[in-house]
Each structure stands twice: as C-alpha cells, then as structure tokens.
Amino acid sequence: MKISPSILDADFSQLGEELDSISGADRIHLDVMDGQYVPNLTLGAGILKKVKFPREIEAHLMVLNPENFIESFIALGCKTITFHIEATGIPRAISLLKKLKSRGVLAGITIDGFTDPDWISDEILSLADQILVMSVKSGFGGQKFMDAALLKVEDLRARGFTGEIEMDGGINLENASEVSKSGVDIAVVGSFLFKKDPKERGEIIRAFHVV
C-alpha cells in the first residue's frame, strides 16, 4: 500500500529535517484548514511555496469555499486536490471537479468520518479521479480509527469506482492490512509516523509498502 504522510503533525521549526525523514513516502499530504469548515487553522500555500518537498504533494482542502484555494495550491505544485462534499453539496462539487480536471490536476472528493457514502452521487463517482475517505472526524490529529470507514470503501468499489481511494485518520501498522484489503490504495499517516523518532520513519514507511 502507498503512503502519504500528513505534515500536520510535523515539527515546523525543523521542517526540512522532518521532510528528509519521510523522503521514502509516495506523496506528501497537505491538510488545509480555514478555521470555518473545521475549527483549526493551518498554513496556506503562500507560506509553503519556499518549502522544497522531496515528493509529489497533494492538498486536502478542509474549507468552506474550496474554489478560493484551488489556484494557489495548483501553483504550489499539488498534483491532486480534494475537497469536502459536505462543504459544497453535489452541484457545486461537480462544477469544482470539472474545474480541477480542466487545470490538469487529479480531482478528488472527500467524505468525512460520519458522512454516508451515498452523498457521492453517480455523476461525482464518474468524474472523480480520487475519493478520500476520512476514518475520523476531519480537523484534528490523533483520533481513533473508525471501522465503519472500511465499509464505505467496499461500498464505493461495489458501485464501480475504479479510481484511487485514499484513507485518512487513525491508520497505523496494526490496522494497515485491513485498510488495504478493503480497497484502499493509499493511506494518509500523520501522528503515528511523526511521533516516532525520525530515524525510525523510513522503516515504518517501508513496512506500509509491503502491506
């Protein structure tokens, strides 16, 4: 299984060293929060533009108005951008997915930990390049994994979605095998990885790869 570390739990006072410690990952995950859709607030694309990322970056927009963030994160170099169906509703989501695809990035839709997968309509299912299934409530690190998220992935696959499914929240090496078997292609890992000594992180990433 692929792994995309979320730098939300990284030590930003030594971000270069933190990024070096996860250079063996497949991607780097940027959690973007506006203090409105979720209570917390994170750094914007303008602050991150001077950062040299060792791997491809993707953005998870936990914001009320994703259209206000898309261009700046495309300019930052994000290859995949996902936003929440709960923030946009179906018609707006369809429009935003089309916009992302027209800009040459992979277009993703996210469902929160307590959101039913039926929120993703058949049209969204056919448009999306990626679905990010949250296995916690968005906005906070270190939460317990929600087993119901695995059933959501199985449901999406049963409905014929063949694109990439990413899962985010409470994933560790104890549940990684179950996550992979449900149909997940790439796991977002945050606090589990960054709470470990930097010297151990490369081995942890390799362990995810063989799940």
C-alpha positions in Angstrom: 0.0 0.0 0.0 1.2 3.5 -0.8 1.7 6.1 2.0 1.2 9.8 2.1 2.4 11.3 5.3 0.4 14.3 6.6 2.8 17.0 7.8 0.1 18.4 10.1 1.9 16.8 13.0 5.4 17.6 11.8 7.7 19.9 13.7 7.6 23.1 11.6 10.6 24.6 13.4 12.7 22.0 11.6 10.6 21.2 8.6 13.5 20.4 6.3 14.7 17.6 8.6 11.2 16.3 9.1 10.7 16.1 5.3 14.0 14.3 4.9 12.8 11.7 7.3 9.8 10.8 5.1 11.5 11.0 1.7 10.7 7.4 1.1 7.0 8.0 1.0 4.9 8.1 -2.2 3.5 11.5 -1.6 3.3 14.3 1.0 -0.2 15.3 2.2 -1.1 18.9 3.0 -4.0 19.4 5.3 -5.5 22.8 4.6 -8.0 24.2 7.2 -9.7 27.6 7.2 -11.0 27.8 10.7 -14.6 27.6 9.4 -15.3 24.2 8.0 -13.2 22.8 10.8 -12.2 24.8 13.9 -8.5 24.7 13.3 -6.4 26.9 11.0 -3.3 25.8 9.1 -0.7 27.4 6.9 -1.7 28.5 3.4 0.0 27.9 0.1 1.9 31.2 0.2 3.8 30.2 3.3 4.7 26.8 1.9 5.9 28.0 -1.5 9.5 28.2 -0.3 9.5 24.6 1.0 11.4 22.0 -1.0 9.2 18.9 -0.9 11.1 15.6 -1.6 8.0 14.0 -3.1 4.8 14.9 -5.0 2.4 16.9 -2.9 -1.4 16.7 -2.6 -3.8 19.0 -0.9 -6.8 18.1 1.3 -9.0 21.2 1.5 -11.0 21.2 4.7 -12.5 24.6 3.9 -15.9 26.1 3.2 -15.0 27.6 -0.1 -12.5 25.4 -1.9 -12.7 27.4 -5.1 -10.8 30.2 -3.2 -7.9 27.8 -2.6 -7.6 25.8 -5.8 -5.4 28.1 -7.9 -2.9 28.8 -5.1 -2.3 25.1 -4.4 -2.1 24.3 -8.1 0.6 27.0 -8.3 2.3 25.3 -5.3 2.7 22.2 -7.3 -0.1 19.9 -6.0 -0.8 17.0 -8.4 -4.0 16.0 -6.5 -6.6 18.3 -4.8 -9.5 17.0 -2.8 -12.3 18.9 -1.1 -15.3 18.0 1.0 -18.7 17.1 -0.4 -20.2 18.3 2.9 -18.9 21.9 2.2 -20.1 22.1 -1.4 -23.1 19.9 -2.0 -23.5 17.9 -5.2 -24.0 20.6 -7.9 -21.1 22.7 -6.7 -18.9 19.6 -6.3 -19.5 18.6 -9.9 -18.5 22.1 -11.1 -15.3 22.1 -9.0 -14.3 18.6 -10.1 -14.6 19.7 -13.7 -12.6 22.8 -13.0 -9.8 20.8 -11.4 -9.7 18.4 -14.3 -9.5 21.3 -16.8 -6.5 22.6 -14.9 -4.6 19.3 -15.3 -4.7 18.1 -11.7 -6.3 15.0 -10.3 -9.7 15.9 -9.0 -10.7 14.4 -5.6 -13.8 14.4 -3.4 -13.7 13.8 0.4 -16.3 12.3 2.7 -16.0 12.9 6.4 -15.9 10.3 9.1 -19.6 10.5 9.8 -20.8 11.0 6.2 -22.7 8.3 4.4 -21.1 7.4 1.0 -24.5 8.0 -0.7 -23.5 11.6 -0.6 -21.3 10.8 -3.5 -23.7 10.7 -6.5 -23.1 8.6 -9.5 -22.0 11.6 -11.5 -19.4 12.5 -8.9 -18.3 8.9 -8.9 -17.7 9.0 -12.7 -15.9 12.4 -12.5 -13.6 12.0 -9.5 -10.1 10.8 -10.0 -9.7 10.1 -6.3 -12.0 9.7 -3.3 -10.6 10.4 0.1 -12.5 8.5 2.8 -11.9 10.0 6.3 -11.7 7.4 9.0 -12.0 10.1 11.7 -13.8 13.4 12.0 -11.9 16.0 9.9 -9.8 18.7 11.6 -8.0 17.0 14.4 -4.9 14.7 14.5 -4.5 11.7 16.8 -8.1 10.4 16.7 -9.2 6.7 16.9 -9.8 4.9 13.7 -13.4 4.4 12.7 -14.0 0.8 11.4 -17.1 2.0 9.5 -14.8 3.7 7.0 -13.8 0.3 5.7 -17.4 -0.5 4.7 -17.6 2.9 2.9 -14.6 1.9 0.7 -16.2 -1.5 0.0 -19.5 0.3 -1.0 -17.7 2.7 -3.3 -15.9 -0.2 -5.0 -19.1 -2.2 -5.3 -20.7 0.9 -7.1 -17.9 0.6 -9.7 -15.4 3.2 -8.7 -12.1 2.2 -10.1 -10.1 5.4 -9.3 -7.8 5.9 -6.4 -9.2 5.6 -2.9 -7.2 7.3 -0.1 -8.0 6.9 3.6 -7.0 9.3 6.3 -7.3 9.1 10.1 -6.0 6.8 12.8 -4.1 4.5 10.4 -1.2 2.5 11.8 0.6 -0.7 11.2 -1.9 -2.7 13.2 -4.8 -1.8 11.0 -3.0 -1.2 7.7 -3.6 -4.7 6.4 -7.4 -4.4 6.9 -7.4 -0.9 5.3 -5.6 -2.3 2.2 -7.9 -5.3 1.9 -11.0 -3.1 1.9 -9.8 -1.5 -1.4 -7.7 1.5 -0.2 -4.8 2.4 -2.5 -3.0 5.0 -0.4 -3.0 5.7 3.4 -2.5 9.1 4.9 -0.5 8.7 8.1 0.2 11.6 10.5 0.6 11.4 14.2 1.5 7.7 14.1 4.5 8.5 12.0 5.6 11.8 13.3 5.5 10.7 17.0 8.3 8.2 16.1 12.0 9.1 16.1 13.0 10.5 12.7 15.5 7.6 12.3 12.6 5.1 12.6 10.3 6.7 10.0 11.9 5.2 6.9 11.5 1.7 8.2 7.8 2.4 9.1 7.2 3.7 5.6 8.8 0.5 4.1 6.5 -1.6 6.4 3.4 0.1 4.9 4.7 -0.6 1.4 4.7 -4.3 1.9 1.2 -4.5 3.5 
